[in-house]
Structure formats: C-alpha cells, structure tokens
Amino acid sequence: MVKLRLKRCGRKQPRREGRDLRKVGFYDPIKNQTYLNVPVILYFLEKGAQPTRTVHDILRKAELFKERTSS
C-alpha cells in the first residue's frame, strides 16, 4: 500500500523507512507553513494511495476533498 506523507520541516527528524516515490509537499508546524503539490496529490489519491492521519487533516483543512468530489 502506498501512503501519502508530507515532509516535516522545522526540527531534525529521524529518517523514514523507504524512499519517496515523488515529493508531494511539506509542512512546518513551528512556522505554520504548508506547501501542497495538488495535481500530484490528486493523482496519487485517484490511484488508491492512502493519506496518513496528519496528511488527511491537512488536506481536509485545505478543502481538497471538496474539490475532489465536485469534479
């Protein structure tokens, strides 16, 4: 199963297992900044990728799921 994850910036984090298929965005909880590559995220969601809980919450706040159901 493919998981949709965003790179977390702001503090040193341990490396994740495995490598990225493609970079889809990042978020910085300290500066409260988020960058989402929406076309790539929508592509992976259509192919069946599952977002992590944190990514799901960020996408819901960005109203990405409303955009996905209306198209």
N, CA, C, O and CB atoms as a CASP TS submission, in Angstrom:
PFRMAT TS
TARGET T0000
AUTHOR 0000-0000-0000
METHOD Language model
MODEL 1
PARENT N/A
ATOM      1  N   MET     1       0.844  -1.169   0.000  1.00  0.00           N
ATOM      2  CA  MET     1       0.000   0.000   0.000  1.00  0.00           C
ATOM      3  C   MET     1       0.893   1.237   0.000  1.00  0.00           C
ATOM      4  O   MET     1       1.916   1.283   0.683  1.00  0.00           O
ATOM      5  CB  MET     1      -0.963  -0.005   1.217  1.00  0.00           C
ATOM      6  N   VAL     2       0.490   2.228  -0.772  1.00  0.00           N
ATOM      7  CA  VAL     2       1.221   3.485  -0.852  1.00  0.00           C
ATOM      8  C   VAL     2       0.603   4.464   0.135  1.00  0.00           C
ATOM      9  O   VAL     2      -0.608   4.681   0.131  1.00  0.00           O
ATOM     10  CB  VAL     2       1.201   4.061  -2.300  1.00  0.00           C
ATOM     11  N   LYS     3       1.443   5.055   0.981  1.00  0.00           N
ATOM     12  CA  LYS     3       0.997   6.055   1.949  1.00  0.00           C
ATOM     13  C   LYS     3       1.415   7.431   1.454  1.00  0.00           C
ATOM     14  O   LYS     3       2.536   7.619   0.983  1.00  0.00           O
ATOM     15  CB  LYS     3       1.581   5.771   3.368  1.00  0.00           C
ATOM     16  N   LEU     4       0.517   8.373   1.566  1.00  0.00           N
ATOM     17  CA  LEU     4       0.789   9.748   1.191  1.00  0.00           C
ATOM     18  C   LEU     4       1.302  10.472   2.421  1.00  0.00           C
ATOM     19  O   LEU     4       0.570  10.619   3.400  1.00  0.00           O
ATOM     20  CB  LEU     4      -0.477  10.444   0.609  1.00  0.00           C
ATOM     21  N   ARG     5       2.567  10.934   2.388  1.00  0.00           N
ATOM     22  CA  ARG     5       3.181  11.624   3.515  1.00  0.00           C
ATOM     23  C   ARG     5       3.742  12.942   3.044  1.00  0.00           C
ATOM     24  O   ARG     5       4.171  13.071   1.897  1.00  0.00           O
ATOM     25  CB  ARG     5       4.281  10.767   4.164  1.00  0.00           C
ATOM     26  N   LEU     6       3.740  13.928   3.935  1.00  0.00           N
ATOM     27  CA  LEU     6       4.382  15.199   3.667  1.00  0.00           C
ATOM     28  C   LEU     6       5.682  15.254   4.449  1.00  0.00           C
ATOM     29  O   LEU     6       5.781  14.696   5.542  1.00  0.00           O
ATOM     30  CB  LEU     6       3.456  16.387   4.036  1.00  0.00           C
ATOM     31  N   LYS     7       6.674  15.922   3.892  1.00  0.00           N
ATOM     32  CA  LYS     7       7.931  16.085   4.600  1.00  0.00           C
ATOM     33  C   LYS     7       7.720  17.095   5.720  1.00  0.00           C
ATOM     34  O   LYS     7       7.146  18.161   5.497  1.00  0.00           O
ATOM     35  CB  LYS     7       9.069  16.539   3.638  1.00  0.00           C
ATOM     36  N   ARG     8       8.176  16.766   6.908  1.00  0.00           N
ATOM     37  CA  ARG     8       8.016  17.660   8.046  1.00  0.00           C
ATOM     38  C   ARG     8       9.297  18.455   8.233  1.00  0.00           C
ATOM     39  O   ARG     8      10.381  17.882   8.351  1.00  0.00           O
ATOM     40  CB  ARG     8       7.663  16.870   9.333  1.00  0.00           C
ATOM     41  N   CYS     9       9.172  19.759   8.259  1.00  0.00           N
ATOM     42  CA  CYS     9      10.316  20.648   8.424  1.00  0.00           C
ATOM     43  C   CYS     9      10.266  21.298   9.801  1.00  0.00           C
ATOM     44  O   CYS     9       9.267  21.183  10.511  1.00  0.00           O
ATOM     45  CB  CYS     9      10.343  21.724   7.314  1.00  0.00           C
ATOM     46  N   GLY    10      11.332  21.973  10.172  1.00  0.00           N
ATOM     47  CA  GLY    10      11.323  22.738  11.409  1.00  0.00           C
ATOM     48  C   GLY    10      12.226  22.174  12.486  1.00  0.00           C
ATOM     49  O   GLY    10      12.839  22.942  13.228  1.00  0.00           O
ATOM     50  N   ARG    11      12.328  20.890  12.596  1.00  0.00           N
ATOM     51  CA  ARG    11      13.210  20.255  13.571  1.00  0.00           C
ATOM     52  C   ARG    11      13.834  19.024  12.921  1.00  0.00           C
ATOM     53  O   ARG    11      13.349  18.512  11.912  1.00  0.00           O
ATOM     54  CB  ARG    11      12.434  19.872  14.879  1.00  0.00           C
ATOM     55  N   LYS    12      14.907  18.575  13.521  1.00  0.00           N
ATOM     56  CA  LYS    12      15.547  17.380  12.989  1.00  0.00           C
ATOM     57  C   LYS    12      14.678  16.177  13.304  1.00  0.00           C
ATOM     58  O   LYS    12      14.285  15.968  14.452  1.00  0.00           O
ATOM     59  CB  LYS    12      16.973  17.199  13.569  1.00  0.00           C
ATOM     60  N   GLN    13      14.390  15.410  12.309  1.00  0.00           N
ATOM     61  CA  GLN    13      13.555  14.226  12.448  1.00  0.00           C
ATOM     62  C   GLN    13      14.345  12.992  12.003  1.00  0.00           C
ATOM     63  O   GLN    13      15.204  13.094  11.127  1.00  0.00           O
ATOM     64  CB  GLN    13      12.248  14.372  11.623  1.00  0.00           C
ATOM     65  N   PRO    14      14.068  11.847  12.587  1.00  0.00           N
ATOM     66  CA  PRO    14      14.718  10.625  12.094  1.00  0.00           C
ATOM     67  C   PRO    14      14.226  10.304  10.696  1.00  0.00           C
ATOM     68  O   PRO    14      13.098  10.640  10.336  1.00  0.00           O
ATOM     69  CB  PRO    14      14.450   9.433  13.043  1.00  0.00           C
ATOM     70  N   ARG    15      15.059   9.661   9.917  1.00  0.00           N
ATOM     71  CA  ARG    15      14.691   9.307   8.548  1.00  0.00           C
ATOM     72  C   ARG    15      13.572   8.264   8.541  1.00  0.00           C
ATOM     73  O   ARG    15      13.494   7.394   9.408  1.00  0.00           O
ATOM     74  CB  ARG    15      15.918   8.778   7.782  1.00  0.00           C
ATOM     75  N   ARG    16      12.714   8.389   7.531  1.00  0.00           N
ATOM     76  CA  ARG    16      11.650   7.400   7.334  1.00  0.00           C
ATOM     77  C   ARG    16      12.222   6.191   6.619  1.00  0.00           C
ATOM     78  O   ARG    16      13.256   6.274   5.957  1.00  0.00           O
ATOM     79  CB  ARG    16      10.462   8.000   6.529  1.00  0.00           C
ATOM     80  N   GLU    17      11.539   5.076   6.760  1.00  0.00           N
ATOM     81  CA  GLU    17      11.946   3.880   6.044  1.00  0.00           C
ATOM     82  C   GLU    17      11.478   3.991   4.609  1.00  0.00           C
ATOM     83  O   GLU    17      10.388   4.499   4.346  1.00  0.00           O
ATOM     84  CB  GLU    17      11.386   2.604   6.713  1.00  0.00           C
ATOM     85  N   GLY    18      12.274   3.529   3.700  1.00  0.00           N
ATOM     86  CA  GLY    18      11.918   3.588   2.287  1.00  0.00           C
ATOM     87  C   GLY    18      12.215   4.954   1.701  1.00  0.00           C
ATOM     88  O   GLY    18      12.562   5.892   2.420  1.00  0.00           O
ATOM     89  N   ARG    19      12.074   5.055   0.387  1.00  0.00           N
ATOM     90  CA  ARG    19      12.356   6.326  -0.259  1.00  0.00           C
ATOM     91  C   ARG    19      11.076   6.893  -0.848  1.00  0.00           C
ATOM     92  O   ARG    19      10.054   6.211  -0.925  1.00  0.00           O
ATOM     93  CB  ARG    19      13.431   6.163  -1.348  1.00  0.00           C
ATOM     94  N   ASP    20      11.147   8.146  -1.261  1.00  0.00           N
ATOM     95  CA  ASP    20       9.987   8.819  -1.826  1.00  0.00           C
ATOM     96  C   ASP    20       9.732   8.342  -3.247  1.00  0.00           C
ATOM     97  O   ASP    20      10.670   8.173  -4.026  1.00  0.00           O
ATOM     98  CB  ASP    20      10.180  10.337  -1.802  1.00  0.00           C
ATOM     99  N   LEU    21       8.467   8.124  -3.586  1.00  0.00           N
ATOM    100  CA  LEU    21       8.114   7.899  -4.979  1.00  0.00           C
ATOM    101  C   LEU    21       8.112   9.229  -5.720  1.00  0.00           C
ATOM    102  O   LEU    21       8.560   9.332  -6.862  1.00  0.00           O
ATOM    103  CB  LEU    21       6.739   7.203  -5.096  1.00  0.00           C
ATOM    104  N   ARG    22       7.591  10.247  -5.028  1.00  0.00           N
ATOM    105  CA  ARG    22       7.551  11.599  -5.570  1.00  0.00           C
ATOM    106  C   ARG    22       7.269  12.552  -4.423  1.00  0.00           C
ATOM    107  O   ARG    22       6.521  12.218  -3.503  1.00  0.00           O
ATOM    108  CB  ARG    22       6.477  11.735  -6.699  1.00  0.00           C
ATOM    109  N   LYS    23       7.859  13.727  -4.472  1.00  0.00           N
ATOM    110  CA  LYS    23       7.623  14.712  -3.416  1.00  0.00           C
ATOM    111  C   LYS    23       6.281  15.388  -3.679  1.00  0.00           C
ATOM    112  O   LYS    23       6.043  15.910  -4.768  1.00  0.00           O
ATOM    113  CB  LYS    23       8.781  15.767  -3.352  1.00  0.00           C
ATOM    114  N   VAL    24       5.406  15.376  -2.670  1.00  0.00           N
ATOM    115  CA  VAL    24       4.064  15.937  -2.832  1.00  0.00           C
ATOM    116  C   VAL    24       3.843  17.175  -1.978  1.00  0.00           C
ATOM    117  O   VAL    24       2.796  17.812  -2.096  1.00  0.00           O
ATOM    118  CB  VAL    24       3.026  14.898  -2.491  1.00  0.00           C
ATOM    119  N   GLY    25       4.792  17.538  -1.122  1.00  0.00           N
ATOM    120  CA  GLY    25       4.649  18.737  -0.324  1.00  0.00           C
ATOM    121  C   GLY    25       5.379  18.637   0.994  1.00  0.00           C
ATOM    122  O   GLY    25       6.034  17.638   1.291  1.00  0.00           O
ATOM    123  N   PHE    26       5.253  19.707   1.790  1.00  0.00           N
ATOM    124  CA  PHE    26       5.859  19.720   3.113  1.00  0.00           C
ATOM    125  C   PHE    26       5.001  20.558   4.044  1.00  0.00           C
ATOM    126  O   PHE    26       4.146  21.323   3.599  1.00  0.00           O
ATOM    127  CB  PHE    26       7.306  20.265   3.060  1.00  0.00           C
ATOM    128  N   TYR    27       5.240  20.405   5.339  1.00  0.00           N
ATOM    129  CA  TYR    27       4.609  21.268   6.318  1.00  0.00           C
ATOM    130  C   TYR    27       5.578  21.541   7.449  1.00  0.00           C
ATOM    131  O   TYR    27       6.402  20.698   7.803  1.00  0.00           O
ATOM    132  CB  TYR    27       3.313  20.642   6.851  1.00  0.00           C
ATOM    133  N   ASP    28       5.462  22.739   8.012  1.00  0.00           N
ATOM    134  CA  ASP    28       6.304  23.170   9.109  1.00  0.00           C
ATOM    135  C   ASP    28       5.390  23.605  10.237  1.00  0.00           C
ATOM    136  O   ASP    28       4.851  24.711  10.192  1.00  0.00           O
ATOM    137  CB  ASP    28       7.271  24.318   8.679  1.00  0.00           C
ATOM    138  N   PRO    29       5.196  22.765  11.256  1.00  0.00           N
ATOM    139  CA  PRO    29       4.270  23.117  12.331  1.00  0.00           C
ATOM    140  C   PRO    29       4.744  24.286  13.184  1.00  0.00           C
ATOM    141  O   PRO    29       3.922  24.934  13.832  1.00  0.00           O
ATOM    142  CB  PRO    29       4.046  21.928  13.210  1.00  0.00           C
ATOM    143  N   ILE    30       6.041  24.577  13.204  1.00  0.00           N
ATOM    144  CA  ILE    30       6.558  25.684  14.003  1.00  0.00           C
ATOM    145  C   ILE    30       6.198  27.020  13.355  1.00  0.00           C
ATOM    146  O   ILE    30       5.695  27.922  14.026  1.00  0.00           O
ATOM    147  CB  ILE    30       8.086  25.563  14.174  1.00  0.00           C
ATOM    148  N   LYS    31       6.458  27.150  12.043  1.00  0.00           N
ATOM    149  CA  LYS    31       6.152  28.387  11.316  1.00  0.00           C
ATOM    150  C   LYS    31       4.737  28.394  10.763  1.00  0.00           C
ATOM    151  O   LYS    31       4.290  29.396  10.205  1.00  0.00           O
ATOM    152  CB  LYS    31       7.140  28.586  10.184  1.00  0.00           C
ATOM    153  N   ASN    32       4.036  27.288  10.914  1.00  0.00           N
ATOM    154  CA  ASN    32       2.673  27.132  10.402  1.00  0.00           C
ATOM    155  C   ASN    32       2.613  27.351   8.891  1.00  0.00           C
ATOM    156  O   ASN    32       1.740  28.062   8.394  1.00  0.00           O
ATOM    157  CB  ASN    32       1.729  28.108  11.107  1.00  0.00           C
ATOM    158  N   GLN    33       3.551  26.731   8.163  1.00  0.00           N
ATOM    159  CA  GLN    33       3.604  26.813   6.708  1.00  0.00           C
ATOM    160  C   GLN    33       3.305  25.450   6.112  1.00  0.00           C
ATOM    161  O   GLN    33       3.712  24.421   6.651  1.00  0.00           O
ATOM    162  CB  GLN    33       4.981  27.323   6.231  1.00  0.00           C
ATOM    163  N   THR    34       2.591  25.451   4.996  1.00  0.00           N
ATOM    164  CA  THR    34       2.292  24.212   4.289  1.00  0.00           C
ATOM    165  C   THR    34       2.400  24.454   2.807  1.00  0.00           C
ATOM    166  O   THR    34       1.934  25.479   2.308  1.00  0.00           O
ATOM    167  CB  THR    34       0.895  23.681   4.653  1.00  0.00           C
ATOM    168  N   TYR    35       3.013  23.516   2.084  1.00  0.00           N
ATOM    169  CA  TYR    35       3.058  23.557   0.636  1.00  0.00           C
ATOM    170  C   TYR    35       2.512  22.230   0.132  1.00  0.00           C
ATOM    171  O   TYR    35       2.992  21.169   0.532  1.00  0.00           O
ATOM    172  CB  TYR    35       4.510  23.824   0.109  1.00  0.00           C
ATOM    173  N   LEU    36       1.521  22.280  -0.736  1.00  0.00           N
ATOM    174  CA  LEU    36       0.922  21.073  -1.304  1.00  0.00           C
ATOM    175  C   LEU    36       1.010  21.132  -2.816  1.00  0.00           C
ATOM    176  O   LEU    36       0.630  22.131  -3.426  1.00  0.00           O
ATOM    177  CB  LEU    36      -0.550  20.914  -0.851  1.00  0.00           C
ATOM    178  N   ASN    37       1.509  20.069  -3.423  1.00  0.00           N
ATOM    179  CA  ASN    37       1.508  19.941  -4.878  1.00  0.00           C
ATOM    180  C   ASN    37       0.200  19.228  -5.235  1.00  0.00           C
ATOM    181  O   ASN    37       0.158  18.003  -5.350  1.00  0.00           O
ATOM    182  CB  ASN    37       2.793  19.145  -5.415  1.00  0.00           C
ATOM    183  N   VAL    38      -0.858  20.014  -5.406  1.00  0.00           N
ATOM    184  CA  VAL    38      -2.218  19.489  -5.518  1.00  0.00           C
ATOM    185  C   VAL    38      -2.398  18.518  -6.681  1.00  0.00           C
ATOM    186  O   VAL    38      -2.985  17.457  -6.470  1.00  0.00           O
ATOM    187  CB  VAL    38      -3.185  20.626  -5.668  1.00  0.00           C
ATOM    188  N   PRO    39      -1.923  18.816  -7.911  1.00  0.00           N
ATOM    189  CA  PRO    39      -2.134  17.843  -9.002  1.00  0.00           C
ATOM    190  C   PRO    39      -1.525  16.473  -8.711  1.00  0.00           C
ATOM    191  O   PRO    39      -2.120  15.445  -9.036  1.00  0.00           O
ATOM    192  CB  PRO    39      -1.546  18.381 -10.293  1.00  0.00           C
ATOM    193  N   VAL    40      -0.352  16.458  -8.104  1.00  0.00           N
ATOM    194  CA  VAL    40       0.303  15.180  -7.789  1.00  0.00           C
ATOM    195  C   VAL    40      -0.452  14.454  -6.678  1.00  0.00           C
ATOM    196  O   VAL    40      -0.609  13.234  -6.731  1.00  0.00           O
ATOM    197  CB  VAL    40       1.777  15.409  -7.371  1.00  0.00           C
ATOM    198  N   ILE    41      -0.916  15.192  -5.679  1.00  0.00           N
ATOM    199  CA  ILE    41      -1.684  14.580  -4.586  1.00  0.00           C
ATOM    200  C   ILE    41      -2.964  13.964  -5.123  1.00  0.00           C
ATOM    201  O   ILE    41      -3.306  12.834  -4.772  1.00  0.00           O
ATOM    202  CB  ILE    41      -2.012  15.621  -3.494  1.00  0.00           C
ATOM    203  N   LEU    42      -3.676  14.698  -5.971  1.00  0.00           N
ATOM    204  CA  LEU    42      -4.915  14.168  -6.555  1.00  0.00           C
ATOM    205  C   LEU    42      -4.641  12.930  -7.403  1.00  0.00           C
ATOM    206  O   LEU    42      -5.425  11.982  -7.389  1.00  0.00           O
ATOM    207  CB  LEU    42      -5.608  15.241  -7.406  1.00  0.00           C
ATOM    208  N   TYR    43      -3.535  12.935  -8.140  1.00  0.00           N
ATOM    209  CA  TYR    43      -3.163  11.774  -8.958  1.00  0.00           C
ATOM    210  C   TYR    43      -2.978  10.540  -8.079  1.00  0.00           C
ATOM    211  O   TYR    43      -3.516   9.474  -8.378  1.00  0.00           O
ATOM    212  CB  TYR    43      -1.868  12.060  -9.757  1.00  0.00           C
ATOM    213  N   PHE    44      -2.221  10.685  -6.998  1.00  0.00           N
ATOM    214  CA  PHE    44      -1.969   9.530  -6.123  1.00  0.00           C
ATOM    215  C   PHE    44      -3.236   9.074  -5.411  1.00  0.00           C
ATOM    216  O   PHE    44      -3.440   7.875  -5.223  1.00  0.00           O
ATOM    217  CB  PHE    44      -0.895   9.871  -5.091  1.00  0.00           C
ATOM    218  N   LEU    45      -4.091  10.016  -5.013  1.00  0.00           N
ATOM    219  CA  LEU    45      -5.349   9.628  -4.367  1.00  0.00           C
ATOM    220  C   LEU    45      -6.249   8.862  -5.337  1.00  0.00           C
ATOM    221  O   LEU    45      -6.916   7.910  -4.932  1.00  0.00           O
ATOM    222  CB  LEU    45      -6.085  10.872  -3.833  1.00  0.00           C
ATOM    223  N   GLU    46      -6.278   9.260  -6.608  1.00  0.00           N
ATOM    224  CA  GLU    46      -7.071   8.542  -7.611  1.00  0.00           C
ATOM    225  C   GLU    46      -6.543   7.136  -7.852  1.00  0.00           C
ATOM    226  O   GLU    46      -7.308   6.224  -8.169  1.00  0.00           O
ATOM    227  CB  GLU    46      -7.087   9.316  -8.921  1.00  0.00           C
ATOM    228  N   LYS    47      -5.230   6.962  -7.700  1.00  0.00           N
ATOM    229  CA  LYS    47      -4.621   5.648  -7.901  1.00  0.00           C
ATOM    230  C   LYS    47      -4.730   4.757  -6.673  1.00  0.00           C
ATOM    231  O   LYS    47      -4.316   3.599  -6.712  1.00  0.00           O
ATOM    232  CB  LYS    47      -3.173   5.806  -8.281  1.00  0.00           C
ATOM    233  N   GLY    48      -5.293   5.295  -5.559  1.00  0.00           N
ATOM    234  CA  GLY    48      -5.529   4.456  -4.395  1.00  0.00           C
ATOM    235  C   GLY    48      -4.589   4.668  -3.232  1.00  0.00           C
ATOM    236  O   GLY    48      -4.624   3.896  -2.274  1.00  0.00           O
ATOM    237  N   ALA    49      -3.745   5.694  -3.280  1.00  0.00           N
ATOM    238  CA  ALA    49      -2.849   5.963  -2.155  1.00  0.00           C
ATOM    239  C   ALA    49      -3.669   6.406  -0.949  1.00  0.00           C
ATOM    240  O   ALA    49      -4.678   7.098  -1.094  1.00  0.00           O
ATOM    241  CB  ALA    49      -1.794   7.044  -2.527  1.00  0.00           C
ATOM    242  N   GLN    50      -3.236   6.009   0.230  1.00  0.00           N
ATOM    243  CA  GLN    50      -3.928   6.353   1.470  1.00  0.00           C
ATOM    244  C   GLN    50      -3.129   7.425   2.209  1.00  0.00           C
ATOM    245  O   GLN    50      -1.951   7.210   2.495  1.00  0.00           O
ATOM    246  CB  GLN    50      -4.127   5.094   2.367  1.00  0.00           C
ATOM    247  N   PRO    51      -3.735   8.575   2.528  1.00  0.00           N
ATOM    248  CA  PRO    51      -3.011   9.588   3.293  1.00  0.00           C
ATOM    249  C   PRO    51      -2.886   9.177   4.758  1.00  0.00           C
ATOM    250  O   PRO    51      -3.758   8.499   5.300  1.00  0.00           O
ATOM    251  CB  PRO    51      -3.715  10.948   3.183  1.00  0.00           C
ATOM    252  N   THR    52      -1.797   9.594   5.384  1.00  0.00           N
ATOM    253  CA  THR    52      -1.656   9.362   6.820  1.00  0.00           C
ATOM    254  C   THR    52      -2.674  10.254   7.538  1.00  0.00           C
ATOM    255  O   THR    52      -3.288  11.121   6.916  1.00  0.00           O
ATOM    256  CB  THR    52      -0.181   9.658   7.311  1.00  0.00           C
ATOM    257  N   ARG    53      -2.848  10.047   8.820  1.00  0.00           N
ATOM    258  CA  ARG    53      -3.841  10.824   9.578  1.00  0.00           C
ATOM    259  C   ARG    53      -3.520  12.315   9.532  1.00  0.00           C
ATOM    260  O   ARG    53      -4.416  13.137   9.342  1.00  0.00           O
ATOM    261  CB  ARG    53      -3.899  10.344  11.041  1.00  0.00           C
ATOM    262  N   THR    54      -2.240  12.669   9.707  1.00  0.00           N
ATOM    263  CA  THR    54      -1.836  14.074   9.677  1.00  0.00           C
ATOM    264  C   THR    54      -2.081  14.678   8.303  1.00  0.00           C
ATOM    265  O   THR    54      -2.604  15.787   8.200  1.00  0.00           O
ATOM    266  CB  THR    54      -0.360  14.218  10.062  1.00  0.00           C
ATOM    267  N   VAL    55      -1.710  13.965   7.251  1.00  0.00           N
ATOM    268  CA  VAL    55      -1.910  14.463   5.893  1.00  0.00           C
ATOM    269  C   VAL    55      -3.398  14.600   5.601  1.00  0.00           C
ATOM    270  O   VAL    55      -3.810  15.564   4.956  1.00  0.00           O
ATOM    271  CB  VAL    55      -1.243  13.528   4.864  1.00  0.00           C
ATOM    272  N   HIS    56      -4.199  13.665   6.057  1.00  0.00           N
ATOM    273  CA  HIS    56      -5.642  13.734   5.851  1.00  0.00           C
ATOM    274  C   HIS    56      -6.211  14.999   6.496  1.00  0.00           C
ATOM    275  O   HIS    56      -7.043  15.682   5.899  1.00  0.00           O
ATOM    276  CB  HIS    56      -6.332  12.477   6.425  1.00  0.00           C
ATOM    277  N   ASP    57      -5.765  15.308   7.712  1.00  0.00           N
ATOM    278  CA  ASP    57      -6.232  16.514   8.397  1.00  0.00           C
ATOM    279  C   ASP    57      -5.813  17.778   7.648  1.00  0.00           C
ATOM    280  O   ASP    57      -6.604  18.714   7.530  1.00  0.00           O
ATOM    281  CB  ASP    57      -5.694  16.552   9.829  1.00  0.00           C
ATOM    282  N   ILE    58      -4.588  17.819   7.144  1.00  0.00           N
ATOM    283  CA  ILE    58      -4.106  18.976   6.395  1.00  0.00           C
ATOM    284  C   ILE    58      -4.883  19.131   5.093  1.00  0.00           C
ATOM    285  O   ILE    58      -5.244  20.245   4.715  1.00  0.00           O
ATOM    286  CB  ILE    58      -2.603  18.846   6.107  1.00  0.00           C
ATOM    287  N   LEU    59      -5.140  18.026   4.408  1.00  0.00           N
ATOM    288  CA  LEU    59      -5.892  18.092   3.145  1.00  0.00           C
ATOM    289  C   LEU    59      -7.339  18.520   3.387  1.00  0.00           C
ATOM    290  O   LEU    59      -7.928  19.232   2.574  1.00  0.00           O
ATOM    291  CB  LEU    59      -5.860  16.729   2.429  1.00  0.00           C
ATOM    292  N   ARG    60      -7.901  18.083   4.501  1.00  0.00           N
ATOM    293  CA  ARG    60      -9.271  18.486   4.825  1.00  0.00           C
ATOM    294  C   ARG    60      -9.337  19.985   5.123  1.00  0.00           C
ATOM    295  O   ARG    60     -10.279  20.658   4.705  1.00  0.00           O
ATOM    296  CB  ARG    60      -9.799  17.680   6.029  1.00  0.00           C
ATOM    297  N   LYS    61      -8.339  20.511   5.846  1.00  0.00           N
ATOM    298  CA  LYS    61      -8.293  21.950   6.126  1.00  0.00           C
ATOM    299  C   LYS    61      -8.110  22.757   4.846  1.00  0.00           C
ATOM    300  O   LYS    61      -8.624  23.870   4.737  1.00  0.00           O
ATOM    301  CB  LYS    61      -7.161  22.268   7.110  1.00  0.00           C
ATOM    302  N   ALA    62      -7.381  22.203   3.875  1.00  0.00           N
ATOM    303  CA  ALA    62      -7.165  22.878   2.598  1.00  0.00           C
ATOM    304  C   ALA    62      -8.356  22.695   1.661  1.00  0.00           C
ATOM    305  O   ALA    62      -8.335  23.177   0.528  1.00  0.00           O
ATOM    306  CB  ALA    62      -5.894  22.356   1.934  1.00  0.00           C
ATOM    307  N   GLU    63      -9.395  21.998   2.128  1.00  0.00           N
ATOM    308  CA  GLU    63     -10.623  21.736   1.367  1.00  0.00           C
ATOM    309  C   GLU    63     -10.341  20.999   0.056  1.00  0.00           C
ATOM    310  O   GLU    63     -10.998  21.241  -0.957  1.00  0.00           O
ATOM    311  CB  GLU    63     -11.346  23.047   1.074  1.00  0.00           C
ATOM    312  N   LEU    64      -9.370  20.110   0.090  1.00  0.00           N
ATOM    313  CA  LEU    64      -9.016  19.341  -1.102  1.00  0.00           C
ATOM    314  C   LEU    64     -10.034  18.250  -1.382  1.00  0.00           C
ATOM    315  O   LEU    64     -10.242  17.887  -2.540  1.00  0.00           O
ATOM    316  CB  LEU    64      -7.634  18.729  -0.947  1.00  0.00           C
ATOM    317  N   PHE    65     -10.673  17.720  -0.347  1.00  0.00           N
ATOM    318  CA  PHE    65     -11.642  16.654  -0.556  1.00  0.00           C
ATOM    319  C   PHE    65     -12.926  17.187  -1.178  1.00  0.00           C
ATOM    320  O   PHE    65     -13.588  16.461  -1.920  1.00  0.00           O
ATOM    321  CB  PHE    65     -11.951  15.954   0.760  1.00  0.00           C
ATOM    322  N   LYS    66     -13.300  18.443  -0.896  1.00  0.00           N
ATOM    323  CA  LYS    66     -14.468  19.034  -1.539  1.00  0.00           C
ATOM    324  C   LYS    66     -14.219  19.186  -3.027  1.00  0.00           C
ATOM    325  O   LYS    66     -15.107  18.942  -3.843  1.00  0.00           O
ATOM    326  CB  LYS    66     -14.811  20.395  -0.910  1.00  0.00           C
ATOM    327  N   GLU    67     -12.980  19.600  -3.384  1.00  0.00           N
ATOM    328  CA  GLU    67     -12.602  19.754  -4.783  1.00  0.00           C
ATOM    329  C   GLU    67     -12.626  18.412  -5.501  1.00  0.00           C
ATOM    330  O   GLU    67     -13.015  18.334  -6.667  1.00  0.00           O
ATOM    331  CB  GLU    67     -11.216  20.389  -4.896  1.00  0.00           C
ATOM    332  N   ARG    68     -12.214  17.364  -4.811  1.00  0.00           N
ATOM    333  CA  ARG    68     -12.136  16.032  -5.411  1.00  0.00           C
ATOM    334  C   ARG    68     -13.522  15.469  -5.694  1.00  0.00           C
ATOM    335  O   ARG    68     -13.717  14.826  -6.725  1.00  0.00           O
ATOM    336  CB  ARG    68     -11.365  15.083  -4.498  1.00  0.00           C
ATOM    337  N   THR    69     -14.493  15.693  -4.804  1.00  0.00           N
ATOM    338  CA  THR    69     -15.824  15.138  -5.010  1.00  0.00           C
ATOM    339  C   THR    69     -16.636  15.923  -6.014  1.00  0.00           C
ATOM    340  O   THR    69     -17.550  15.373  -6.629  1.00  0.00           O
ATOM    341  CB  THR    69     -16.559  15.080  -3.713  1.00  0.00           C
ATOM    342  N   SER    70     -16.319  17.230  -6.201  1.00  0.00           N
ATOM    343  CA  SER    70     -17.093  18.024  -7.142  1.00  0.00           C
ATOM    344  C   SER    70     -16.669  17.824  -8.580  1.00  0.00           C
ATOM    345  O   SER    70     -17.429  18.164  -9.487  1.00  0.00           O
ATOM    346  CB  SER    70     -16.986  19.463  -6.793  1.00  0.00           C
ATOM    347  N   SER    71     -15.437  17.264  -8.835  1.00  0.00           N
ATOM    348  CA  SER    71     -15.003  17.068 -10.210  1.00  0.00           C
ATOM    349  C   SER    71     -15.437  15.765 -10.791  1.00  0.00           C
ATOM    350  O   SER    71     -15.136  15.474 -11.948  1.00  0.00           O
ATOM    351  CB  SER    71     -13.544  17.166 -10.298  1.00  0.00           C
TER
END
